[in-house]
């Protein structure tokens, strides 16, 4: 894809846009669209359909309520914000004022972007324990900030001494995805608390991305530091219903923060989207109010898919090394058969084996020479992808 630099006069694109790169996840999918018969271990979208009771609830409200297709309040429907506040209290012991401390957004991505644009100014630094979610990098850059990568440990844990060493007078925030995309790690509550104490001591903000909080294989949901009064002014928390309720295409999430932060976040939200789609807000309300057995069923199925993916990787132990995931539905697999870049390896696998993977280098320092594999797909898709990988590796070894 040609960048704006190829058209400096005809298309005078802003520097902030020239400085960001397209998502590798979406780029691989776009390339794959031109290759017949690909199977995907790439984009993190579970294969499940939106639960029937959610679809039925939205269909009913669209038919019966003329206001369901109109704008909601900028902060979101009052009933949904009250329901979110009750959910946060019950699930995470977070007490928030639904009138002043919750904003419903166009998915977790808009919640992240509005938060980063609120917190980060030109020249500010944001610490990213890395490998990290690739879109954080581009959103920080779009805001004029600089990502400051701090590599995770060999087992994808936080390197707290290295994080302390990375803090400078320009440090404005640290983003913590827990459970983690792309590594599948779950950071301990002690690690989270240590980061928050550091944020208070050095006056920066912890932005917590909790999109995968429900997907933990062993143990309880991770601590959400917004639940602790001592950290309220130093934590902004991002949530999404996309993965938990199979609502990826509905685009609905929210941001929760102290009222002082929310007043400023709302300025950006209003300037960019006005409000989240009202039908999607009804879907969110139906999801939170409805039977939760669908979540348990989808989680149980993802556990089976994790086990399948790990078993298939174990059969390829001479070609891949990996840390078993503790949460989310991703594995960062280190390839052992080449020193080529992850972009080159992912492209070769796509073109020659017709399997979509995501180059680990796109997730920042520590991700290079890895491929991110998602096990959100159907078991037969996972098996087919690994069958093709095995055949491709055998062919490559014989060449």
Secondary structure, DSSP 8 states (H G I E B T S, - for coil): ---GGGGTTTS---HHHHT----HHHHHHHHHTTSTT-EES-S--------HHHHHHHHHHHHH-GGGGS---TT--HHHHHHHHHHHHHHH-----TTTSEEEESHHHHHHHHHHHHH--TT-EEEEEES--HHHHHHHHHTT-EEEEEE--TTS---HHHHHHH--TTEEEEEEESS-TTT-----HHHHHHHHHHHHHHT-EEEEE-TTTT-BSSSS----GGGSGGGGGGEEEEEESTTTTT-GGG--EEEE--HHHHHHHHHHHHHHTSS--HHHHHHHHHHHHS-THHHHHHHHHHHHHHHHHHHHHHTTTTTEEE---SBTTEEEEEE-S--S-HHHHHHHIIIII-EE-EEGGGG-TT-TTEEEEE--S-HHHHHHHHHHHHHHHHHHHH-
